[in-house]
Amino acid sequence: MSWLGLKHHCKDITRLVSQSQDAPLPWLQRLRVRVHLSMCAACARFEAQMRFLREAARRYKA
């Protein structure tokens, strides 16, 4: 296991990114997600797409 348990699989990270759209994650999970996103282009793209969809849905409701 890596330092602070920071080694995560993409499946875990995408689940956490999705959860973070509904409620704030605990600080250690936020750290794990940020570290993974800094090293994984696919997950970083997924996170950007989730932010885009969230904003588009927010604007559509307005």
mmCIF file of the N, C-alpha and C atoms, coordinates in Angstrom:
data_MODEL
# 
_entry.id   MODEL 
# 
loop_
_atom_site.group_PDB 
_atom_site.id 
_atom_site.type_symbol 
_atom_site.label_atom_id 
_atom_site.label_alt_id 
_atom_site.label_comp_id 
_atom_site.label_asym_id 
_atom_site.label_entity_id 
_atom_site.label_seq_id 
_atom_site.pdbx_PDB_ins_code 
_atom_site.Cartn_x 
_atom_site.Cartn_y 
_atom_site.Cartn_z 
_atom_site.occupancy 
_atom_site.B_iso_or_equiv 
_atom_site.pdbx_formal_charge 
_atom_site.auth_seq_id 
_atom_site.auth_comp_id 
_atom_site.auth_asym_id 
_atom_site.auth_atom_id 
_atom_site.pdbx_PDB_model_num 
ATOM 1   N N  . MET A 1 1  ? 0.853   -1.185 0.000   1.00 0.00 ? 1  MET A N  1 
ATOM 2   C CA . MET A 1 1  ? 0.000   0.000  0.000   1.00 0.00 ? 1  MET A CA 1 
ATOM 3   C C  . MET A 1 1  ? 0.888   1.234  0.000   1.00 0.00 ? 1  MET A C  1 
ATOM 4   N N  . SER A 1 2  ? 0.478   2.224  -0.706  1.00 0.00 ? 2  SER A N  1 
ATOM 5   C CA . SER A 1 2  ? 1.289   3.429  -0.821  1.00 0.00 ? 2  SER A CA 1 
ATOM 6   C C  . SER A 1 2  ? 1.056   4.373  0.354   1.00 0.00 ? 2  SER A C  1 
ATOM 7   N N  . TRP A 1 3  ? 1.837   5.415  0.398   1.00 0.00 ? 3  TRP A N  1 
ATOM 8   C CA . TRP A 1 3  ? 1.777   6.420  1.453   1.00 0.00 ? 3  TRP A CA 1 
ATOM 9   C C  . TRP A 1 3  ? 0.361   6.956  1.603   1.00 0.00 ? 3  TRP A C  1 
ATOM 10  N N  . LEU A 1 4  ? -0.181  6.935  2.796   1.00 0.00 ? 4  LEU A N  1 
ATOM 11  C CA . LEU A 1 4  ? -1.546  7.392  3.114   1.00 0.00 ? 4  LEU A CA 1 
ATOM 12  C C  . LEU A 1 4  ? -2.612  6.646  2.331   1.00 0.00 ? 4  LEU A C  1 
ATOM 13  N N  . GLY A 1 5  ? -2.278  5.509  1.796   1.00 0.00 ? 5  GLY A N  1 
ATOM 14  C CA . GLY A 1 5  ? -3.271  4.777  1.017   1.00 0.00 ? 5  GLY A CA 1 
ATOM 15  C C  . GLY A 1 5  ? -3.671  5.521  -0.239  1.00 0.00 ? 5  GLY A C  1 
ATOM 16  N N  . LEU A 1 6  ? -2.734  6.231  -0.847  1.00 0.00 ? 6  LEU A N  1 
ATOM 17  C CA . LEU A 1 6  ? -3.058  7.083  -1.990  1.00 0.00 ? 6  LEU A CA 1 
ATOM 18  C C  . LEU A 1 6  ? -3.176  6.324  -3.304  1.00 0.00 ? 6  LEU A C  1 
ATOM 19  N N  . LYS A 1 7  ? -2.779  5.065  -3.327  1.00 0.00 ? 7  LYS A N  1 
ATOM 20  C CA . LYS A 1 7  ? -2.886  4.308  -4.567  1.00 0.00 ? 7  LYS A CA 1 
ATOM 21  C C  . LYS A 1 7  ? -4.322  3.811  -4.716  1.00 0.00 ? 7  LYS A C  1 
ATOM 22  N N  . HIS A 1 8  ? -4.974  4.286  -5.725  1.00 0.00 ? 8  HIS A N  1 
ATOM 23  C CA . HIS A 1 8  ? -6.361  3.907  -5.971  1.00 0.00 ? 8  HIS A CA 1 
ATOM 24  C C  . HIS A 1 8  ? -6.536  3.531  -7.427  1.00 0.00 ? 8  HIS A C  1 
ATOM 25  N N  . HIS A 1 9  ? -7.499  2.688  -7.660  1.00 0.00 ? 9  HIS A N  1 
ATOM 26  C CA . HIS A 1 9  ? -7.842  2.332  -9.022  1.00 0.00 ? 9  HIS A CA 1 
ATOM 27  C C  . HIS A 1 9  ? -8.810  3.365  -9.581  1.00 0.00 ? 9  HIS A C  1 
ATOM 28  N N  . CYS A 1 10 ? -8.827  3.498  -10.873 1.00 0.00 ? 10 CYS A N  1 
ATOM 29  C CA . CYS A 1 10 ? -9.685  4.481  -11.532 1.00 0.00 ? 10 CYS A CA 1 
ATOM 30  C C  . CYS A 1 10 ? -11.155 4.280  -11.172 1.00 0.00 ? 10 CYS A C  1 
ATOM 31  N N  . LYS A 1 11 ? -11.575 3.044  -11.037 1.00 0.00 ? 11 LYS A N  1 
ATOM 32  C CA . LYS A 1 11 ? -12.974 2.778  -10.688 1.00 0.00 ? 11 LYS A CA 1 
ATOM 33  C C  . LYS A 1 11 ? -13.326 3.426  -9.345  1.00 0.00 ? 11 LYS A C  1 
ATOM 34  N N  . ASP A 1 12 ? -12.434 3.327  -8.376  1.00 0.00 ? 12 ASP A N  1 
ATOM 35  C CA . ASP A 1 12 ? -12.664 3.945  -7.068  1.00 0.00 ? 12 ASP A CA 1 
ATOM 36  C C  . ASP A 1 12 ? -12.700 5.466  -7.182  1.00 0.00 ? 12 ASP A C  1 
ATOM 37  N N  . ILE A 1 13 ? -11.799 6.007  -7.962  1.00 0.00 ? 13 ILE A N  1 
ATOM 38  C CA . ILE A 1 13 ? -11.704 7.460  -8.088  1.00 0.00 ? 13 ILE A CA 1 
ATOM 39  C C  . ILE A 1 13 ? -12.929 8.029  -8.795  1.00 0.00 ? 13 ILE A C  1 
ATOM 40  N N  . THR A 1 14 ? -13.387 7.385  -9.859  1.00 0.00 ? 14 THR A N  1 
ATOM 41  C CA . THR A 1 14 ? -14.575 7.907  -10.549 1.00 0.00 ? 14 THR A CA 1 
ATOM 42  C C  . THR A 1 14 ? -15.798 7.847  -9.641  1.00 0.00 ? 14 THR A C  1 
ATOM 43  N N  . ARG A 1 15 ? -15.876 6.829  -8.793  1.00 0.00 ? 15 ARG A N  1 
ATOM 44  C CA . ARG A 1 15 ? -16.979 6.757  -7.827  1.00 0.00 ? 15 ARG A CA 1 
ATOM 45  C C  . ARG A 1 15 ? -16.892 7.925  -6.849  1.00 0.00 ? 15 ARG A C  1 
ATOM 46  N N  . LEU A 1 16 ? -15.697 8.219  -6.356  1.00 0.00 ? 16 LEU A N  1 
ATOM 47  C CA . LEU A 1 16 ? -15.523 9.333  -5.431  1.00 0.00 ? 16 LEU A CA 1 
ATOM 48  C C  . LEU A 1 16 ? -15.797 10.673 -6.102  1.00 0.00 ? 16 LEU A C  1 
ATOM 49  N N  . VAL A 1 17 ? -15.373 10.825 -7.351  1.00 0.00 ? 17 VAL A N  1 
ATOM 50  C CA . VAL A 1 17 ? -15.658 12.063 -8.085  1.00 0.00 ? 17 VAL A CA 1 
ATOM 51  C C  . VAL A 1 17 ? -17.164 12.251 -8.207  1.00 0.00 ? 17 VAL A C  1 
ATOM 52  N N  . SER A 1 18 ? -17.873 11.188 -8.530  1.00 0.00 ? 18 SER A N  1 
ATOM 53  C CA . SER A 1 18 ? -19.330 11.264 -8.636  1.00 0.00 ? 18 SER A CA 1 
ATOM 54  C C  . SER A 1 18 ? -19.954 11.622 -7.293  1.00 0.00 ? 18 SER A C  1 
ATOM 55  N N  . GLN A 1 19 ? -19.489 11.001 -6.230  1.00 0.00 ? 19 GLN A N  1 
ATOM 56  C CA . GLN A 1 19 ? -20.014 11.299 -4.897  1.00 0.00 ? 19 GLN A CA 1 
ATOM 57  C C  . GLN A 1 19 ? -19.748 12.744 -4.509  1.00 0.00 ? 19 GLN A C  1 
ATOM 58  N N  . SER A 1 20 ? -18.614 13.266 -4.918  1.00 0.00 ? 20 SER A N  1 
ATOM 59  C CA . SER A 1 20 ? -18.254 14.635 -4.536  1.00 0.00 ? 20 SER A CA 1 
ATOM 60  C C  . SER A 1 20 ? -19.161 15.672 -5.186  1.00 0.00 ? 20 SER A C  1 
ATOM 61  N N  . GLN A 1 21 ? -19.891 15.280 -6.218  1.00 0.00 ? 21 GLN A N  1 
ATOM 62  C CA . GLN A 1 21 ? -20.838 16.196 -6.859  1.00 0.00 ? 21 GLN A CA 1 
ATOM 63  C C  . GLN A 1 21 ? -22.049 16.440 -5.967  1.00 0.00 ? 21 GLN A C  1 
ATOM 64  N N  . ASP A 1 22 ? -22.349 15.488 -5.086  1.00 0.00 ? 22 ASP A N  1 
ATOM 65  C CA . ASP A 1 22 ? -23.526 15.583 -4.225  1.00 0.00 ? 22 ASP A CA 1 
ATOM 66  C C  . ASP A 1 22 ? -23.218 16.060 -2.815  1.00 0.00 ? 22 ASP A C  1 
ATOM 67  N N  . ALA A 1 23 ? -22.039 15.751 -2.325  1.00 0.00 ? 23 ALA A N  1 
ATOM 68  C CA . ALA A 1 23 ? -21.660 16.136 -0.963  1.00 0.00 ? 23 ALA A CA 1 
ATOM 69  C C  . ALA A 1 23 ? -20.140 16.199 -0.870  1.00 0.00 ? 23 ALA A C  1 
ATOM 70  N N  . PRO A 1 24 ? -19.638 17.074 -0.012  1.00 0.00 ? 24 PRO A N  1 
ATOM 71  C CA . PRO A 1 24 ? -18.181 17.161 0.148   1.00 0.00 ? 24 PRO A CA 1 
ATOM 72  C C  . PRO A 1 24 ? -17.603 15.850 0.679   1.00 0.00 ? 24 PRO A C  1 
ATOM 73  N N  . LEU A 1 25 ? -16.445 15.504 0.168   1.00 0.00 ? 25 LEU A N  1 
ATOM 74  C CA . LEU A 1 25 ? -15.740 14.311 0.640   1.00 0.00 ? 25 LEU A CA 1 
ATOM 75  C C  . LEU A 1 25 ? -14.908 14.671 1.868   1.00 0.00 ? 25 LEU A C  1 
ATOM 76  N N  . PRO A 1 26 ? -14.647 13.693 2.732   1.00 0.00 ? 26 PRO A N  1 
ATOM 77  C CA . PRO A 1 26 ? -13.699 13.932 3.831   1.00 0.00 ? 26 PRO A CA 1 
ATOM 78  C C  . PRO A 1 26 ? -12.334 14.324 3.257   1.00 0.00 ? 26 PRO A C  1 
ATOM 79  N N  . TRP A 1 27 ? -11.551 15.047 4.036   1.00 0.00 ? 27 TRP A N  1 
ATOM 80  C CA . TRP A 1 27 ? -10.301 15.620 3.524   1.00 0.00 ? 27 TRP A CA 1 
ATOM 81  C C  . TRP A 1 27 ? -9.349  14.564 2.977   1.00 0.00 ? 27 TRP A C  1 
ATOM 82  N N  . LEU A 1 28 ? -9.258  13.388 3.614   1.00 0.00 ? 28 LEU A N  1 
ATOM 83  C CA . LEU A 1 28 ? -8.328  12.373 3.132   1.00 0.00 ? 28 LEU A CA 1 
ATOM 84  C C  . LEU A 1 28 ? -8.775  11.819 1.781   1.00 0.00 ? 28 LEU A C  1 
ATOM 85  N N  . GLN A 1 29 ? -10.065 11.645 1.593   1.00 0.00 ? 29 GLN A N  1 
ATOM 86  C CA . GLN A 1 29 ? -10.559 11.191 0.289   1.00 0.00 ? 29 GLN A CA 1 
ATOM 87  C C  . GLN A 1 29 ? -10.334 12.260 -0.771  1.00 0.00 ? 29 GLN A C  1 
ATOM 88  N N  . ARG A 1 30 ? -10.529 13.535 -0.420  1.00 0.00 ? 30 ARG A N  1 
ATOM 89  C CA . ARG A 1 30 ? -10.254 14.624 -1.374  1.00 0.00 ? 30 ARG A CA 1 
ATOM 90  C C  . ARG A 1 30 ? -8.788  14.605 -1.788  1.00 0.00 ? 30 ARG A C  1 
ATOM 91  N N  . LEU A 1 31 ? -7.909  14.390 -0.819  1.00 0.00 ? 31 LEU A N  1 
ATOM 92  C CA . LEU A 1 31 ? -6.477  14.321 -1.113  1.00 0.00 ? 31 LEU A CA 1 
ATOM 93  C C  . LEU A 1 31 ? -6.180  13.159 -2.051  1.00 0.00 ? 31 LEU A C  1 
ATOM 94  N N  . ARG A 1 32 ? -6.736  12.007 -1.766  1.00 0.00 ? 32 ARG A N  1 
ATOM 95  C CA . ARG A 1 32 ? -6.521  10.834 -2.615  1.00 0.00 ? 32 ARG A CA 1 
ATOM 96  C C  . ARG A 1 32 ? -6.990  11.093 -4.042  1.00 0.00 ? 32 ARG A C  1 
ATOM 97  N N  . VAL A 1 33 ? -8.164  11.704 -4.169  1.00 0.00 ? 33 VAL A N  1 
ATOM 98  C CA . VAL A 1 33 ? -8.698  12.011 -5.502  1.00 0.00 ? 33 VAL A CA 1 
ATOM 99  C C  . VAL A 1 33 ? -7.768  12.980 -6.221  1.00 0.00 ? 33 VAL A C  1 
ATOM 100 N N  . ARG A 1 34 ? -7.359  14.059 -5.565  1.00 0.00 ? 34 ARG A N  1 
ATOM 101 C CA . ARG A 1 34 ? -6.505  15.071 -6.199  1.00 0.00 ? 34 ARG A CA 1 
ATOM 102 C C  . ARG A 1 34 ? -5.177  14.472 -6.649  1.00 0.00 ? 34 ARG A C  1 
ATOM 103 N N  . VAL A 1 35 ? -4.576  13.642 -5.809  1.00 0.00 ? 35 VAL A N  1 
ATOM 104 C CA . VAL A 1 35 ? -3.297  13.025 -6.182  1.00 0.00 ? 35 VAL A CA 1 
ATOM 105 C C  . VAL A 1 35 ? -3.492  12.135 -7.405  1.00 0.00 ? 35 VAL A C  1 
ATOM 106 N N  . HIS A 1 36 ? -4.539  11.324 -7.386  1.00 0.00 ? 36 HIS A N  1 
ATOM 107 C CA . HIS A 1 36 ? -4.795  10.433 -8.522  1.00 0.00 ? 36 HIS A CA 1 
ATOM 108 C C  . HIS A 1 36 ? -5.057  11.245 -9.793  1.00 0.00 ? 36 HIS A C  1 
ATOM 109 N N  . LEU A 1 37 ? -5.876  12.301 -9.678  1.00 0.00 ? 37 LEU A N  1 
ATOM 110 C CA . LEU A 1 37 ? -6.193  13.112 -10.856 1.00 0.00 ? 37 LEU A CA 1 
ATOM 111 C C  . LEU A 1 37 ? -4.953  13.778 -11.438 1.00 0.00 ? 37 LEU A C  1 
ATOM 112 N N  . SER A 1 38 ? -3.989  14.095 -10.581 1.00 0.00 ? 38 SER A N  1 
ATOM 113 C CA . SER A 1 38 ? -2.763  14.731 -11.079 1.00 0.00 ? 38 SER A CA 1 
ATOM 114 C C  . SER A 1 38 ? -1.904  13.758 -11.888 1.00 0.00 ? 38 SER A C  1 
ATOM 115 N N  . MET A 1 39 ? -2.148  12.455 -11.724 1.00 0.00 ? 39 MET A N  1 
ATOM 116 C CA . MET A 1 39 ? -1.339  11.456 -12.420 1.00 0.00 ? 39 MET A CA 1 
ATOM 117 C C  . MET A 1 39 ? -2.098  10.703 -13.504 1.00 0.00 ? 39 MET A C  1 
ATOM 118 N N  . CYS A 1 40 ? -3.416  10.818 -13.541 1.00 0.00 ? 40 CYS A N  1 
ATOM 119 C CA . CYS A 1 40 ? -4.218  10.002 -14.452 1.00 0.00 ? 40 CYS A CA 1 
ATOM 120 C C  . CYS A 1 40 ? -5.062  10.904 -15.358 1.00 0.00 ? 40 CYS A C  1 
ATOM 121 N N  . ALA A 1 41 ? -4.677  10.988 -16.604 1.00 0.00 ? 41 ALA A N  1 
ATOM 122 C CA . ALA A 1 41 ? -5.375  11.862 -17.552 1.00 0.00 ? 41 ALA A CA 1 
ATOM 123 C C  . ALA A 1 41 ? -6.820  11.429 -17.775 1.00 0.00 ? 41 ALA A C  1 
ATOM 124 N N  . ALA A 1 42 ? -7.077  10.139 -17.789 1.00 0.00 ? 42 ALA A N  1 
ATOM 125 C CA . ALA A 1 42 ? -8.443  9.653  -18.028 1.00 0.00 ? 42 ALA A CA 1 
ATOM 126 C C  . ALA A 1 42 ? -9.376  10.070 -16.893 1.00 0.00 ? 42 ALA A C  1 
ATOM 127 N N  . CYS A 1 43 ? -8.935  9.921  -15.671 1.00 0.00 ? 43 CYS A N  1 
ATOM 128 C CA . CYS A 1 43 ? -9.771  10.316 -14.533 1.00 0.00 ? 43 CYS A CA 1 
ATOM 129 C C  . CYS A 1 43 ? -9.906  11.834 -14.444 1.00 0.00 ? 43 CYS A C  1 
ATOM 130 N N  . ALA A 1 44 ? -8.853  12.550 -14.788 1.00 0.00 ? 44 ALA A N  1 
ATOM 131 C CA . ALA A 1 44 ? -8.933  14.011 -14.802 1.00 0.00 ? 44 ALA A CA 1 
ATOM 132 C C  . ALA A 1 44 ? -9.949  14.474 -15.842 1.00 0.00 ? 44 ALA A C  1 
ATOM 133 N N  . ARG A 1 45 ? -9.984  13.801 -16.984 1.00 0.00 ? 45 ARG A N  1 
ATOM 134 C CA . ARG A 1 45 ? -10.971 14.116 -18.020 1.00 0.00 ? 45 ARG A CA 1 
ATOM 135 C C  . ARG A 1 45 ? -12.386 13.822 -17.524 1.00 0.00 ? 45 ARG A C  1 
ATOM 136 N N  . PHE A 1 46 ? -12.558 12.685 -16.844 1.00 0.00 ? 46 PHE A N  1 
ATOM 137 C CA . PHE A 1 46 ? -13.858 12.323 -16.279 1.00 0.00 ? 46 PHE A CA 1 
ATOM 138 C C  . PHE A 1 46 ? -14.321 13.394 -15.290 1.00 0.00 ? 46 PHE A C  1 
ATOM 139 N N  . GLU A 1 47 ? -13.419 13.842 -14.436 1.00 0.00 ? 47 GLU A N  1 
ATOM 140 C CA . GLU A 1 47 ? -13.767 14.865 -13.442 1.00 0.00 ? 47 GLU A CA 1 
ATOM 141 C C  . GLU A 1 47 ? -14.165 16.172 -14.129 1.00 0.00 ? 47 GLU A C  1 
ATOM 142 N N  . ALA A 1 48 ? -13.451 16.549 -15.178 1.00 0.00 ? 48 ALA A N  1 
ATOM 143 C CA . ALA A 1 48 ? -13.789 17.766 -15.923 1.00 0.00 ? 48 ALA A CA 1 
ATOM 144 C C  . ALA A 1 48 ? -15.152 17.630 -16.598 1.00 0.00 ? 48 ALA A C  1 
ATOM 145 N N  . GLN A 1 49 ? -15.442 16.465 -17.140 1.00 0.00 ? 49 GLN A N  1 
ATOM 146 C CA . GLN A 1 49 ? -16.747 16.232 -17.765 1.00 0.00 ? 49 GLN A CA 1 
ATOM 147 C C  . GLN A 1 49 ? -17.868 16.290 -16.737 1.00 0.00 ? 49 GLN A C  1 
ATOM 148 N N  . MET A 1 50 ? -17.633 15.758 -15.555 1.00 0.00 ? 50 MET A N  1 
ATOM 149 C CA . MET A 1 50 ? -18.641 15.814 -14.490 1.00 0.00 ? 50 MET A CA 1 
ATOM 150 C C  . MET A 1 50 ? -18.914 17.262 -14.087 1.00 0.00 ? 50 MET A C  1 
ATOM 151 N N  . ARG A 1 51 ? -17.855 18.062 -13.969 1.00 0.00 ? 51 ARG A N  1 
ATOM 152 C CA . ARG A 1 51 ? -18.046 19.482 -13.640 1.00 0.00 ? 51 ARG A CA 1 
ATOM 153 C C  . ARG A 1 51 ? -18.831 20.186 -14.736 1.00 0.00 ? 51 ARG A C  1 
ATOM 154 N N  . PHE A 1 52 ? -18.501 19.892 -16.007 1.00 0.00 ? 52 PHE A N  1 
ATOM 155 C CA . PHE A 1 52 ? -19.199 20.499 -17.133 1.00 0.00 ? 52 PHE A CA 1 
ATOM 156 C C  . PHE A 1 52 ? -20.685 20.138 -17.116 1.00 0.00 ? 52 PHE A C  1 
ATOM 157 N N  . LEU A 1 53 ? -20.991 18.852 -16.923 1.00 0.00 ? 53 LEU A N  1 
ATOM 158 C CA . LEU A 1 53 ? -22.390 18.415 -16.893 1.00 0.00 ? 53 LEU A CA 1 
ATOM 159 C C  . LEU A 1 53 ? -23.149 19.036 -15.728 1.00 0.00 ? 53 LEU A C  1 
ATOM 160 N N  . ARG A 1 54 ? -22.497 19.135 -14.581 1.00 0.00 ? 54 ARG A N  1 
ATOM 161 C CA . ARG A 1 54 ? -23.129 19.754 -13.405 1.00 0.00 ? 54 ARG A CA 1 
ATOM 162 C C  . ARG A 1 54 ? -23.480 21.208 -13.711 1.00 0.00 ? 54 ARG A C  1 
ATOM 163 N N  . GLU A 1 55 ? -22.552 21.932 -14.306 1.00 0.00 ? 55 GLU A N  1 
ATOM 164 C CA . GLU A 1 55 ? -22.787 23.344 -14.639 1.00 0.00 ? 55 GLU A CA 1 
ATOM 165 C C  . GLU A 1 55 ? -23.862 23.475 -15.714 1.00 0.00 ? 55 GLU A C  1 
ATOM 166 N N  . ALA A 1 56 ? -23.845 22.611 -16.725 1.00 0.00 ? 56 ALA A N  1 
ATOM 167 C CA . ALA A 1 56 ? -24.862 22.654 -17.783 1.00 0.00 ? 56 ALA A CA 1 
ATOM 168 C C  . ALA A 1 56 ? -26.246 22.390 -17.204 1.00 0.00 ? 56 ALA A C  1 
ATOM 169 N N  . ALA A 1 57 ? -26.352 21.433 -16.310 1.00 0.00 ? 57 ALA A N  1 
ATOM 170 C CA . ALA A 1 57 ? -27.643 21.136 -15.678 1.00 0.00 ? 57 ALA A CA 1 
ATOM 171 C C  . ALA A 1 57 ? -28.101 22.308 -14.821 1.00 0.00 ? 57 ALA A C  1 
ATOM 172 N N  . ARG A 1 58 ? -27.173 22.935 -14.111 1.00 0.00 ? 58 ARG A N  1 
ATOM 173 C CA . ARG A 1 58 ? -27.516 24.091 -13.276 1.00 0.00 ? 58 ARG A CA 1 
ATOM 174 C C  . ARG A 1 58 ? -28.042 25.234 -14.136 1.00 0.00 ? 58 ARG A C  1 
ATOM 175 N N  . ARG A 1 59 ? -27.381 25.483 -15.253 1.00 0.00 ? 59 ARG A N  1 
ATOM 176 C CA . ARG A 1 59 ? -27.814 26.569 -16.141 1.00 0.00 ? 59 ARG A CA 1 
ATOM 177 C C  . ARG A 1 59 ? -29.133 26.249 -16.828 1.00 0.00 ? 59 ARG A C  1 
ATOM 178 N N  . TYR A 1 60 ? -29.360 24.980 -17.141 1.00 0.00 ? 60 TYR A N  1 
ATOM 179 C CA . TYR A 1 60 ? -30.594 24.581 -17.813 1.00 0.00 ? 60 TYR A CA 1 
ATOM 180 C C  . TYR A 1 60 ? -31.795 24.794 -16.901 1.00 0.00 ? 60 TYR A C  1 
ATOM 181 N N  . LYS A 1 61 ? -31.640 24.529 -15.609 1.00 0.00 ? 61 LYS A N  1 
ATOM 182 C CA . LYS A 1 61 ? -32.727 24.707 -14.645 1.00 0.00 ? 61 LYS A CA 1 
ATOM 183 C C  . LYS A 1 61 ? -33.100 26.174 -14.492 1.00 0.00 ? 61 LYS A C  1 
ATOM 184 N N  . ALA A 1 62 ? -32.146 27.050 -14.670 1.00 0.00 ? 62 ALA A N  1 
ATOM 185 C CA . ALA A 1 62 ? -32.369 28.484 -14.430 1.00 0.00 ? 62 ALA A CA 1 
ATOM 186 C C  . ALA A 1 62 ? -33.179 29.152 -15.486 1.00 0.00 ? 62 ALA A C  1 
# 
